[in-house]
Amino acid sequence: MMEKVRKIKSGDVRTASRLIRNLEDGMDEARATMKHLFPLTGHSHVIGITGSPGAGKSTLVDGLVESFRKKEKTVGVLAVDPTSPFTGGAILGDRIRMQRHAEDPGVFVRSLATRGALGGLAKAVGDAIHIMDVMGKDIVIVETVGTGQQEVEIINHSHTVIVVLIPGMGDEIQAIKAGILEIADLFVINKADREGSSKLRRELMAMLDMAPASAFPAGWRPPILKCENAFEPVGFVKSLEEMSQTIEDHYQHLVKHDLLGSRMHRKAAVELNEAIRCAVLEPVLDALVANGDLERMVGQLLKKETDPYTLAEEIAQRYLKARP
């Protein structure tokens, strides 16, 4: 086990990939390894990128990787893909798009399958971030699948959250619905050559103007950047350089105003909650499935013979010796 930790600390991609896969599969040995890795974490700048499907998040991530590499920063990318209905694994579209970075030892791209996880984030994403952190990646970028209102979960894992919007898709309404306004540290209007980009920018500015001062910690008002079309390389590269600089400015703002602690506190609370769920709830559910009780209880609910609260109390008394 300590040999795995040593290899991951040295940046061994094969060992890291195998550990992430084992975590996705819920293997006990993988969790045991994470116990040794956890004390070594806390050094990477974690960037979350979210937005509607088709907003061009993967293209931006690909460009940001190149921008950070020009600054000699090492980068890890976690692309959270929809689950394949046939294999249960990630569809891997993002890894195909980012294949030009495959030969760069300073870049590690890994796809994670959502496997039905709420919020468009895979269950293993928190641990995968830790693994890339221990590998020594200066930047870890997490791209969500973009599933709608639940994608706000990205804030639980990131220091800097980027919300990508595009003109002409009703994104301004989506931003309000999904609560994205509250989680964004930076707005990016992608494909800004499209008609309606100026209108979208004005609407975002109007929403920010209406927000209370408390919505902007230590005075950080989320900037609104426009990103040129990827098929116009000069303008696109310039936009990405501005974006990567703004991301660094935000991180320095967090450090300067002692705001990193609150974000790390939230992340730690989420991780503890997930760990408790894995240690307590999952074994109970597995036991209920194995002995047929879960199916029997579902049948009782369908016939209205009982209610979920009574059944939950019975399960707690049986497995946890808890009082109702």
C-alpha positions as CSV (number, residue, x, y, z in Angstrom):
1,M,0.0,0.0,0.0
2,M,2.8,2.4,0.9
3,E,4.4,1.6,-2.4
4,K,1.2,2.8,-4.2
5,V,1.4,6.1,-2.2
6,R,5.0,6.5,-3.2
7,K,4.3,5.9,-6.8
8,I,1.4,8.4,-6.8
9,K,3.6,11.0,-5.1
10,S,6.1,10.5,-7.9
11,G,3.3,11.2,-10.4
12,D,2.8,7.7,-11.7
13,V,-0.2,7.9,-14.0
14,R,-0.8,4.2,-14.2
15,T,-1.0,3.7,-10.4
16,A,-3.2,6.8,-10.1
17,S,-5.6,5.7,-12.8
18,R,-5.9,2.2,-11.3
19,L,-6.7,3.7,-7.9
20,I,-9.4,6.0,-9.3
21,R,-11.0,3.1,-11.1
22,N,-11.0,1.0,-7.9
23,L,-12.6,3.9,-6.0
24,E,-15.3,4.1,-8.7
25,D,-15.9,0.4,-8.2
26,G,-16.1,0.9,-4.4
27,M,-13.2,-1.4,-3.5
28,D,-12.2,-1.5,0.1
29,E,-8.5,-1.6,-0.7
30,A,-8.8,1.7,-2.6
31,R,-10.4,3.4,0.4
32,A,-7.6,2.1,2.6
33,T,-5.1,3.7,0.3
34,M,-6.9,7.0,0.5
35,K,-6.5,7.0,4.2
36,H,-2.7,7.3,3.6
37,L,-3.1,9.9,0.8
38,F,-5.4,12.3,2.6
39,P,-2.8,13.8,4.9
40,L,-0.7,14.7,1.9
41,T,-3.4,16.8,0.2
42,G,-4.3,20.5,0.1
43,H,-1.9,22.0,-2.3
44,S,-3.7,22.2,-5.7
45,H,-5.9,25.0,-6.9
46,V,-9.2,23.2,-7.8
47,I,-11.2,24.8,-10.6
48,G,-14.8,23.8,-11.3
49,I,-16.2,24.4,-14.7
50,T,-20.0,24.0,-15.2
51,G,-22.7,25.1,-17.5
52,S,-25.4,23.8,-19.9
53,P,-24.6,20.9,-22.3
54,G,-23.3,22.2,-25.5
55,A,-21.9,25.4,-24.0
56,G,-18.4,24.4,-25.1
57,K,-16.9,23.6,-21.7
58,S,-14.6,20.9,-23.0
59,T,-13.1,23.2,-25.6
60,L,-12.5,25.8,-23.0
61,V,-10.9,23.2,-20.6
62,D,-8.6,22.1,-23.5
63,G,-7.6,25.6,-24.1
64,L,-7.0,26.4,-20.4
65,V,-4.8,23.4,-20.1
66,E,-2.6,24.8,-22.9
67,S,-2.6,28.3,-21.3
68,F,-1.6,26.9,-17.8
69,R,1.1,24.8,-19.4
70,K,2.6,27.9,-21.0
71,K,3.0,29.2,-17.5
72,E,4.8,25.9,-16.6
73,K,2.0,24.8,-14.3
74,T,1.1,21.1,-14.1
75,V,-2.5,20.3,-14.7
76,G,-4.9,17.5,-13.8
77,V,-8.3,17.3,-15.6
78,L,-11.3,15.4,-14.3
79,A,-14.0,15.2,-17.0
80,V,-17.2,13.9,-15.5
81,D,-18.9,12.1,-18.4
82,P,-22.4,10.7,-18.7
83,T,-22.5,7.0,-17.9
84,S,-22.5,4.6,-20.9
85,P,-25.8,2.6,-20.7
86,F,-23.9,-0.5,-22.0
87,T,-20.7,-0.6,-19.9
88,G,-21.5,1.6,-16.9
89,G,-18.3,3.5,-17.7
90,A,-17.7,7.0,-18.9
91,I,-18.4,7.7,-22.6
92,L,-14.9,9.3,-22.7
93,G,-15.8,12.1,-25.1
94,D,-13.7,14.6,-23.3
95,R,-10.6,12.4,-23.3
96,I,-10.9,12.1,-27.1
97,R,-11.1,15.9,-27.4
98,M,-8.0,16.4,-25.2
99,Q,-5.9,13.8,-26.8
100,R,-3.3,16.3,-28.0
101,H,-2.2,16.6,-24.3
102,A,-1.7,12.8,-24.0
103,E,2.1,12.9,-24.5
104,D,2.6,15.8,-22.1
105,P,3.8,14.4,-18.7
106,G,2.7,17.6,-17.0
107,V,-1.0,16.8,-17.9
108,F,-3.2,14.0,-16.6
109,V,-6.7,13.7,-18.0
110,R,-9.2,11.3,-16.5
111,S,-12.8,10.7,-17.2
112,L,-15.2,9.7,-14.4
113,A,-18.7,8.2,-15.0
114,T,-21.6,9.9,-13.3
115,R,-23.3,6.5,-12.7
116,G,-26.5,8.3,-11.7
117,A,-24.8,10.6,-9.2
118,L,-26.8,13.7,-8.5
119,G,-25.4,17.1,-9.4
120,G,-23.6,15.7,-12.5
121,L,-20.6,14.8,-10.4
122,A,-19.3,11.3,-10.0
123,K,-19.2,9.8,-6.5
124,A,-15.4,9.4,-6.7
125,V,-14.7,12.9,-7.8
126,G,-13.5,14.2,-4.4
127,D,-11.0,11.3,-4.0
128,A,-9.9,11.7,-7.6
129,I,-9.1,15.4,-6.9
130,H,-7.0,14.3,-3.8
131,I,-5.1,11.8,-6.0
132,M,-4.2,14.5,-8.5
133,D,-3.3,16.8,-5.7
134,V,-0.8,14.2,-4.2
135,M,0.5,13.7,-7.8
136,G,1.7,17.3,-7.5
137,K,-0.7,18.9,-10.0
138,D,-0.6,22.7,-9.5
139,I,-4.1,23.0,-11.1
140,V,-6.9,20.5,-11.0
141,I,-9.8,21.2,-13.4
142,V,-13.2,19.5,-12.8
143,E,-15.6,19.7,-15.7
144,T,-19.2,18.7,-14.8
145,V,-21.5,16.9,-17.2
146,G,-23.9,19.9,-17.1
147,T,-27.1,18.3,-16.0
148,G,-29.1,21.3,-14.9
149,Q,-30.2,22.5,-11.5
150,Q,-28.1,20.0,-9.5
151,E,-24.8,21.0,-11.1
152,V,-24.3,23.5,-8.3
153,E,-22.7,20.6,-6.4
154,I,-19.4,21.6,-8.1
155,I,-19.0,24.4,-5.4
156,N,-18.4,21.7,-2.8
157,H,-15.2,20.6,-4.5
158,S,-13.7,23.8,-6.0
159,H,-11.8,26.9,-5.0
160,T,-12.8,28.7,-8.1
161,V,-16.1,28.0,-10.0
162,I,-16.5,29.0,-13.6
163,V,-20.0,29.1,-15.2
164,V,-20.0,28.9,-19.0
165,L,-22.9,30.4,-20.9
166,I,-23.7,30.8,-24.5
167,P,-26.0,33.2,-26.3
168,G,-29.3,32.1,-27.7
169,M,-30.1,29.2,-25.4
170,G,-32.0,30.9,-22.7
171,D,-29.0,30.6,-20.4
172,E,-29.9,33.7,-18.5
173,I,-33.1,32.0,-17.3
174,Q,-31.2,28.8,-16.7
175,A,-28.7,30.7,-14.5
176,I,-31.5,31.9,-12.3
177,K,-33.2,28.5,-12.1
178,A,-30.1,26.5,-11.3
179,G,-28.8,28.9,-8.6
180,I,-25.7,29.3,-10.7
181,L,-25.5,33.0,-9.9
182,E,-24.8,32.1,-6.3
183,I,-21.9,29.7,-7.1
184,A,-20.1,31.5,-9.9
185,D,-16.7,33.2,-9.2
186,L,-16.3,33.9,-12.9
187,F,-18.8,34.0,-15.8
188,V,-17.6,33.1,-19.3
189,I,-19.8,33.9,-22.3
190,N,-18.5,31.3,-24.8
191,K,-19.0,31.5,-28.6
192,A,-19.3,35.3,-28.1
193,D,-19.4,35.9,-31.9
194,R,-23.0,34.7,-31.8
195,E,-25.8,37.1,-31.9
196,G,-27.1,37.9,-28.4
197,S,-23.8,37.8,-26.5
198,S,-24.0,41.5,-25.6
199,K,-27.6,41.0,-24.4
200,L,-26.6,38.1,-22.3
201,R,-23.8,40.1,-20.8
202,R,-26.2,42.9,-19.9
203,E,-28.6,40.5,-18.3
204,L,-25.8,38.9,-16.2
205,M,-24.7,42.4,-15.1
206,A,-28.2,43.3,-14.2
207,M,-28.5,40.1,-12.0
208,L,-25.2,40.9,-10.3
209,D,-26.4,44.5,-9.7
210,M,-29.5,43.2,-7.9
211,A,-27.4,40.8,-5.7
212,P,-26.7,42.0,-2.1
213,A,-23.2,43.0,-1.1
214,S,-23.0,39.8,1.0
215,A,-23.0,37.8,-2.2
216,F,-19.5,39.0,-3.0
217,P,-17.1,37.8,-0.4
218,A,-14.5,40.5,0.4
219,G,-15.7,42.5,-2.6
220,W,-15.1,39.9,-5.3
221,R,-17.7,40.6,-7.9
222,P,-17.7,37.8,-10.5
223,P,-16.1,39.1,-13.7
224,I,-18.0,38.4,-17.0
225,L,-15.5,37.4,-19.8
226,K,-16.3,36.8,-23.4
227,C,-14.5,34.0,-25.3
228,E,-14.1,34.2,-29.0
229,N,-14.9,31.4,-31.4
230,A,-12.4,28.5,-31.2
231,F,-12.1,28.6,-35.0
232,E,-10.5,32.1,-34.7
233,P,-7.3,31.0,-33.0
234,V,-5.8,34.5,-32.3
235,G,-8.9,35.8,-30.5
236,F,-9.5,32.5,-28.8
237,V,-6.0,32.2,-27.4
238,K,-6.2,35.8,-26.1
239,S,-9.5,35.1,-24.4
240,L,-8.0,32.0,-22.7
241,E,-5.0,33.9,-21.5
242,E,-7.3,36.5,-19.9
243,M,-9.4,33.8,-18.4
244,S,-6.4,31.9,-16.9
245,Q,-5.1,35.2,-15.4
246,T,-8.6,36.0,-13.9
247,I,-8.6,32.5,-12.4
248,E,-5.2,33.1,-10.8
249,D,-6.4,36.6,-9.6
250,H,-9.4,34.9,-7.9
251,Y,-7.2,32.4,-6.1
252,Q,-4.9,35.2,-4.9
253,H,-8.0,37.1,-3.7
254,L,-9.1,34.0,-1.6
255,V,-5.6,33.8,-0.1
256,K,-5.3,37.5,0.6
257,H,-8.7,37.7,2.4
258,D,-8.4,34.4,4.2
259,L,-11.3,32.9,2.3
260,L,-9.7,29.6,1.4
261,G,-10.4,28.2,4.9
262,S,-14.2,28.5,4.5
263,R,-14.1,26.8,1.1
264,M,-12.0,24.0,2.5
265,H,-14.2,23.7,5.5
266,R,-17.2,23.1,3.2
267,K,-15.3,20.6,1.2
268,A,-14.3,18.7,4.3
269,A,-17.9,18.6,5.6
270,V,-19.1,17.2,2.3
271,E,-16.3,14.6,2.3
272,L,-17.2,13.5,5.8
273,N,-20.9,13.2,4.9
274,E,-20.0,11.1,1.9
275,A,-17.6,8.9,4.0
276,I,-20.3,8.3,6.6
277,R,-22.8,7.4,3.9
278,C,-20.4,4.9,2.4
279,A,-19.5,3.4,5.8
280,V,-23.0,3.3,7.2
281,L,-25.7,3.5,4.6
282,E,-24.3,1.5,1.8
283,P,-23.7,-1.7,3.8
284,V,-27.3,-1.5,5.1
285,L,-28.7,-1.1,1.6
286,D,-26.5,-3.9,0.3
287,A,-27.8,-6.2,3.1
288,L,-31.4,-5.2,2.3
289,V,-30.9,-6.0,-1.3
290,A,-29.2,-9.3,-0.6
291,N,-31.9,-10.7,1.7
292,G,-34.8,-9.4,-0.4
293,D,-36.0,-7.0,2.2
294,L,-35.7,-3.9,0.0
295,E,-37.9,-5.4,-2.7
296,R,-40.4,-6.5,-0.1
297,M,-40.5,-3.1,1.5
298,V,-41.0,-1.4,-1.9
299,G,-44.0,-3.7,-2.5
300,Q,-45.4,-2.7,0.9
301,L,-45.1,1.0,-0.1
302,L,-46.8,0.4,-3.4
303,K,-49.7,-1.3,-1.7
304,K,-49.8,1.5,0.9
305,E,-49.5,-1.0,3.7
306,T,-46.9,1.2,5.4
307,D,-44.9,4.4,4.8
308,P,-41.2,5.2,4.2
309,Y,-40.7,6.7,7.6
310,T,-41.9,3.7,9.5
311,L,-39.8,1.4,7.4
312,A,-36.7,3.6,7.8
313,E,-37.2,3.6,11.6
314,E,-37.4,-0.2,11.5
315,I,-34.2,-0.5,9.5
316,A,-32.4,1.9,11.8
317,Q,-33.4,-0.1,14.8
318,R,-32.4,-3.4,13.2
319,Y,-29.0,-2.4,11.8
320,L,-27.9,0.7,13.7
321,K,-29.7,0.0,17.1
322,A,-30.9,3.6,16.8
323,R,-34.0,5.0,18.6
324,P,-36.9,6.0,16.3
